[in-house]
């Protein structure tokens, strides 16, 4: 069953009618409805094209949060082989919102780390909807340490509304854990590549995305705060999230102009959830290209270039 976003409701009606006609034809083989259904298909295709040709920032937020969008686990299962998960921060617990471990990408050993939101009620609760606690970031630091020690490239997949703001997380040092993870990203001497596959929310995303190369899927978003949170603070009204989304400049296209992201990965028409295989393959090609760009660079150059990238961030496109 297709999950439609609010702005896709007219499309849902047309595609629903086409499916109803075909369901009736399956029950009565004498009915000839293919011409009518095909006409509805053409109308739906044209409407989909029109809806997605110029998405507003708020609509991009909705697409980035789509429940059927491929998540970290989907990418790991499709793009990596011999994945061996590593669990726990060796201090408090294992955070299921963060998954990571050793794997092979195109036959080469790498470390892969990412936020996992889950894909049904049970797994979303288990994964805390992709909102990591301190132990998740400390697990990431441990994995990056291992990668640095053995000279393994690190690939991170970012998809989080932000770090978990609960009382327990704050008591266990949430902000310190995020800072340590960001610091570790800057310090490792191996290639670090990050892909924002859905939401890149606040410091919870920066802790994984302080990388040599940062890519974003076409309809993903990356910002210091959610549009709803921004609207609540600035206007005391979360319903002004559309205005906030515009002001935050959180789209991949805006962030490419500002130098925050290096590459935009195209999505299938209608978003990543419309063709998950094509999306995952596109991300794989982008990761492959970015790894090739960094191949052979010395430890000192990788660290220096990463530092310079973030010192320069925001200096591009400010007048745009």
SEKE-966795 format. One line per 10 residues: their letters; for each residue x, y negated, z negated of C-alpha. Coordinates in Angstrom, 2 decimals, padded with zeros to 5 digits, always signed. Layout:
// residues N
A) X,Y,Z ~ ...;
//
This chain:
// residues 320
XXXXXXXXXX) +000.00,+000.00,+000.00 ~ +001.36,-003.39,+001.03 ~ +001.63,-006.07,-001.66 ~ +000.75,-009.47,-000.20 ~ +001.87,-012.81,-001.58 ~ -000.61,-015.65,-002.13 ~ +000.24,-017.43,+001.09 ~ -000.07,-014.15,+003.02 ~ -003.78,-013.63,+002.22 ~ -005.01,-014.48,+005.75;
XXXXXXXXXX) -002.50,-011.96,+007.09 ~ -003.73,-009.36,+004.61 ~ -007.28,-009.73,+005.93 ~ -006.26,-009.18,+009.54 ~ -003.97,-006.23,+008.82 ~ -006.64,-004.79,+006.52 ~ -009.25,-004.94,+009.27 ~ -006.93,-003.19,+011.72 ~ -006.30,-000.42,+009.19 ~ -010.02,-000.08,+008.47;
XXXXXXXXXX) -010.73,+000.40,+012.18 ~ -008.07,+003.09,+012.45 ~ -009.37,+004.83,+009.33 ~ -012.86,+004.92,+010.86 ~ -011.44,+006.33,+014.08 ~ -009.66,+009.09,+012.17 ~ -012.99,+010.11,+010.67 ~ -014.84,+009.94,+014.00 ~ -012.71,+010.99,+016.95 ~ -015.33,+009.73,+019.43;
XXXXXXXXXX) -014.78,+006.13,+018.39 ~ -012.48,+004.14,+020.68 ~ -011.18,+001.21,+018.68 ~ -007.55,+001.10,+019.81 ~ -007.95,-002.00,+021.99 ~ -009.62,-003.91,+019.17 ~ -007.02,-002.74,+016.63 ~ -004.18,-003.64,+018.99 ~ -005.62,-007.14,+019.37 ~ -005.68,-007.50,+015.59;
XXXXXXXXXX) -002.07,-006.27,+015.46 ~ -001.03,-008.97,+017.93 ~ -002.87,-011.61,+015.94 ~ -001.21,-010.41,+012.72 ~ +002.24,-010.46,+014.34 ~ +001.72,-014.03,+015.53 ~ +000.50,-015.10,+012.11 ~ +003.48,-013.45,+010.39 ~ +005.81,-015.31,+012.75 ~ +004.06,-018.59,+011.99;
XXXXXXXXXX) +004.06,-018.06,+008.20 ~ +007.79,-017.31,+008.04 ~ +009.17,-019.75,+010.59 ~ +009.55,-022.54,+008.01 ~ +009.04,-021.30,+004.45 ~ +008.97,-023.93,+001.72 ~ +011.40,-023.46,-001.21 ~ +008.54,-022.32,-003.45 ~ +007.41,-019.71,-000.92 ~ +011.00,-018.49,-000.69;
XXXXXXXXXX) +010.91,-018.03,-004.47 ~ +007.81,-015.89,-004.06 ~ +009.45,-013.78,-001.34 ~ +012.62,-013.40,-003.44 ~ +010.48,-012.02,-006.29 ~ +008.40,-009.66,-004.14 ~ +007.94,-006.38,-006.07 ~ +008.69,-004.26,-003.00 ~ +011.96,-005.99,-002.20 ~ +014.92,-003.56,-002.26;
XXXXXXXXXX) +016.75,-003.67,-005.57 ~ +020.28,-002.91,-006.73 ~ +019.69,+000.82,-007.04 ~ +018.40,+001.01,-003.46 ~ +021.57,-000.66,-002.14 ~ +023.86,+001.58,-004.20 ~ +022.09,+004.75,-003.05 ~ +022.18,+003.70,+000.62 ~ +025.57,+002.00,+001.00 ~ +027.86,+003.77,-001.45;
XXXXXXXXXX) +029.00,+007.33,-001.84 ~ +030.33,+009.23,-004.86 ~ +028.73,+006.68,-007.17 ~ +029.67,+007.45,-010.77 ~ +027.76,+005.27,-013.24 ~ +029.62,+003.93,-016.27 ~ +027.54,+003.07,-019.33 ~ +027.81,+000.98,-022.45 ~ +029.87,-001.91,-023.71 ~ +031.85,+000.23,-026.23;
XXXXXXXXXX) +030.44,-001.94,-028.98 ~ +026.64,-002.03,-029.30 ~ +024.62,-000.25,-026.60 ~ +024.06,+000.38,-022.92 ~ +022.00,-002.32,-021.22 ~ +019.82,-000.78,-018.52 ~ +019.27,-004.17,-016.86 ~ +022.86,-003.90,-015.62 ~ +024.01,-000.88,-013.66 ~ +027.50,-000.27,-012.36;
XXXXXXXXXX) +030.25,+002.21,-011.80 ~ +032.89,+003.62,-009.52 ~ +031.94,+004.38,-005.93 ~ +033.23,+004.51,-002.38 ~ +032.30,+002.00,+000.29 ~ +033.24,+003.16,+003.79 ~ +035.38,+005.77,+002.06 ~ +037.36,+003.22,+000.02 ~ +037.12,+003.17,-003.79 ~ +035.36,+000.13,-005.26;
XXXXXXXXXX) +033.60,-000.98,-008.43 ~ +029.95,-001.94,-007.93 ~ +027.93,-003.85,-010.53 ~ +024.42,-005.27,-010.31 ~ +021.19,-006.32,-011.97 ~ +018.39,-003.77,-011.67 ~ +014.76,-004.90,-012.11 ~ +013.02,-001.55,-011.70 ~ +010.25,-000.68,-009.26 ~ +007.28,+000.34,-011.41;
XXXXXXXXXX) +005.90,-000.54,-014.84 ~ +007.93,+002.06,-016.72 ~ +011.25,+001.30,-015.03 ~ +010.71,-002.48,-015.21 ~ +010.23,-002.28,-018.96 ~ +013.25,+000.03,-019.28 ~ +015.34,-002.39,-017.17 ~ +013.94,-005.45,-018.99 ~ +012.91,-006.87,-015.59 ~ +016.56,-007.40,-014.68;
XXXXXXXXXX) +017.24,-009.74,-017.62 ~ +020.52,-008.65,-019.16 ~ +021.38,-008.80,-022.84 ~ +024.92,-009.50,-024.16 ~ +025.84,-005.83,-023.97 ~ +025.07,-005.90,-020.24 ~ +027.59,-008.67,-019.62 ~ +030.12,-006.97,-021.89 ~ +029.64,-003.78,-019.89 ~ +030.32,-005.78,-016.73;
XXXXXXXXXX) +033.51,-007.20,-018.27 ~ +034.63,-003.66,-019.12 ~ +033.99,-002.49,-015.56 ~ +035.84,-005.47,-014.07 ~ +038.77,-004.73,-016.39 ~ +038.90,-001.18,-015.03 ~ +038.74,-002.45,-011.45 ~ +041.54,-004.92,-012.11 ~ +043.71,-002.26,-013.72 ~ +043.39,+000.09,-010.76;
XXXXXXXXXX) +043.31,-002.51,-007.98 ~ +039.71,-001.86,-006.92 ~ +037.57,-004.47,-005.12 ~ +034.49,-005.49,-007.09 ~ +031.09,-005.83,-005.39 ~ +028.26,-007.40,-007.39 ~ +024.57,-007.42,-006.49 ~ +022.72,-010.29,-008.16 ~ +018.98,-010.12,-008.81 ~ +017.86,-011.62,-012.11;
XXXXXXXXXX) +015.48,-014.33,-013.30 ~ +018.19,-015.11,-015.87 ~ +019.81,-013.66,-018.96 ~ +017.38,-012.41,-021.61 ~ +016.57,-015.25,-024.07 ~ +015.33,-013.10,-026.95 ~ +016.28,-013.54,-030.59 ~ +018.34,-010.34,-030.73 ~ +020.30,-011.32,-027.63 ~ +021.09,-014.72,-029.14;
XXXXXXXXXX) +022.14,-013.12,-032.42 ~ +024.57,-010.85,-030.56 ~ +026.18,-013.78,-028.71 ~ +024.39,-014.10,-025.38 ~ +026.08,-017.32,-024.26 ~ +029.52,-016.07,-025.30 ~ +029.02,-012.82,-023.38 ~ +027.98,-014.73,-020.24 ~ +031.01,-017.00,-020.58 ~ +033.35,-014.01,-021.00;
XXXXXXXXXX) +031.92,-012.36,-017.91 ~ +032.33,-015.57,-015.89 ~ +035.88,-015.91,-017.21 ~ +036.66,-012.33,-016.23 ~ +035.35,-012.97,-012.70 ~ +037.84,-015.82,-012.38 ~ +040.72,-013.80,-013.79 ~ +040.72,-010.47,-011.95 ~ +043.31,-010.03,-009.24 ~ +041.26,-007.95,-006.83;
XXXXXXXXXX) +038.73,-009.07,-004.19 ~ +035.39,-009.99,-005.77 ~ +032.34,-010.17,-003.51 ~ +028.85,-011.09,-004.64 ~ +025.52,-010.81,-002.82 ~ +022.36,-012.49,-004.12 ~ +019.73,-009.97,-003.05 ~ +016.72,-011.58,-004.75 ~ +016.79,-014.08,-007.59 ~ +019.99,-015.69,-008.82;
XXXXXXXXXX) +018.87,-017.20,-012.09 ~ +021.06,-019.49,-014.18 ~ +024.18,-018.30,-016.07 ~ +022.84,-014.77,-015.95 ~ +023.63,-014.80,-012.22 ~ +026.81,-016.91,-012.37 ~ +028.35,-014.30,-014.69 ~ +028.38,-011.87,-011.73 ~ +028.67,-014.32,-008.84 ~ +031.85,-016.24,-009.62;
XXXXXXXXXX) +033.39,-014.53,-006.62 ~ +035.81,-015.01,-003.73 ~ +032.87,-014.66,-001.37 ~ +029.22,-015.25,-002.20 ~ +026.51,-014.19,+000.25 ~ +022.76,-014.65,-000.01 ~ +019.93,-012.92,+001.74 ~ +017.96,-015.36,+003.87 ~ +015.00,-015.62,+001.49 ~ +016.85,-015.20,-001.79;
XXXXXXXXXX) +017.19,-018.09,-004.26 ~ +019.97,-019.20,-006.62 ~ +019.54,-021.97,-009.18 ~ +020.36,-023.22,-012.64 ~ +016.77,-022.67,-013.81 ~ +013.50,-021.29,-012.46 ~ +011.12,-023.77,-010.80 ~ +008.56,-023.10,-013.55 ~ +011.12,-023.75,-016.28 ~ +012.34,-026.91,-014.58;
XXXXXXXXXX) +008.78,-028.22,-014.18 ~ +007.99,-027.49,-017.83 ~ +011.02,-029.50,-018.97 ~ +010.82,-032.43,-016.58 ~ +007.06,-032.86,-016.22 ~ +005.71,-030.81,-019.14 ~ +003.67,-028.95,-016.54 ~ +004.71,-025.55,-015.16 ~ +002.19,-025.99,-012.33 ~ +004.54,-028.52,-010.74;
XXXXXXXXXX) +006.83,-025.63,-009.78 ~ +006.50,-026.47,-006.07 ~ +007.97,-029.93,-006.60 ~ +010.66,-028.43,-008.83 ~ +011.59,-025.85,-006.20 ~ +012.08,-028.63,-003.67 ~ +014.25,-030.66,-006.06 ~ +016.43,-027.75,-007.19 ~ +017.79,-027.04,-003.69 ~ +017.79,-023.35,-004.49;
XXXXXXXXXX) +017.45,-021.84,-001.01 ~ +020.26,-020.06,+000.78 ~ +020.16,-022.72,+003.49 ~ +020.62,-025.60,+001.02 ~ +023.34,-023.77,-000.89 ~ +025.26,-023.00,+002.29 ~ +025.41,-026.75,+002.99 ~ +026.66,-027.40,-000.55 ~ +029.35,-024.73,-000.33 ~ +027.84,-022.62,-003.10;
XXXXXXXXXX) +027.29,-019.67,-000.80 ~ +029.58,-018.64,+002.06 ~ +027.24,-016.53,+004.17 ~ +023.52,-016.14,+004.80 ~ +022.37,-012.62,+005.62 ~ +019.28,-012.57,+007.91 ~ +016.19,-010.73,+006.74 ~ +013.57,-008.97,+008.88 ~ +010.55,-011.06,+009.84 ~ +008.28,-011.11,+006.79;
XXXXXXXXXX) +011.08,-010.60,+004.27 ~ +013.34,-007.79,+003.11 ~ +010.40,-005.69,+001.88 ~ +009.02,-005.38,+005.42 ~ +012.04,-003.35,+006.57 ~ +014.24,-002.26,+003.67 ~ +016.52,-000.12,+005.84 ~ +017.37,-003.03,+008.14 ~ +017.97,-005.30,+005.15 ~ +020.26,-002.84,+003.41;
XXXXXXXXXX) +022.21,-002.28,+006.61 ~ +022.61,-006.04,+007.09 ~ +023.96,-006.39,+003.55 ~ +026.37,-003.52,+004.20 ~ +027.68,-005.24,+007.35 ~ +028.15,-008.50,+005.45 ~ +030.03,-006.80,+002.60 ~ +032.20,-005.00,+005.15 ~ +033.07,-008.29,+006.87 ~ +033.81,-010.10,+003.61;
XXXXXXXXXX) +036.06,-007.31,+002.38 ~ +037.95,-007.48,+005.67 ~ +038.47,-011.23,+005.20 ~ +040.09,-010.63,+001.80 ~ +042.05,-007.52,+002.71 ~ +045.78,-007.74,+002.13 ~ +045.68,-010.95,+000.08 ~ +047.96,-011.06,-002.95 ~ +046.69,-011.10,-006.51 ~ +047.83,-014.69,-007.02;
XXXXXXXXXX) +046.15,-015.90,-003.82 ~ +042.86,-014.20,-004.66 ~ +042.77,-015.81,-008.10 ~ +043.89,-019.24,-006.86 ~ +041.42,-019.31,-003.96 ~ +038.56,-018.24,-006.22 ~ +039.41,-020.98,-008.70 ~ +039.66,-023.59,-005.95 ~ +036.33,-022.50,-004.48 ~ +034.52,-023.26,-007.71;
XXXXXXXXXX) +036.39,-026.49,-008.43 ~ +035.33,-027.74,-004.99 ~ +031.75,-026.55,-005.28 ~ +029.12,-029.17,-004.63 ~ +031.48,-031.57,-002.84 ~ +030.05,-030.50,+000.52 ~ +026.73,-031.69,+001.85 ~ +025.88,-034.07,-001.00 ~ +024.65,-036.67,+001.46 ~ +022.48,-034.16,+003.32;
//
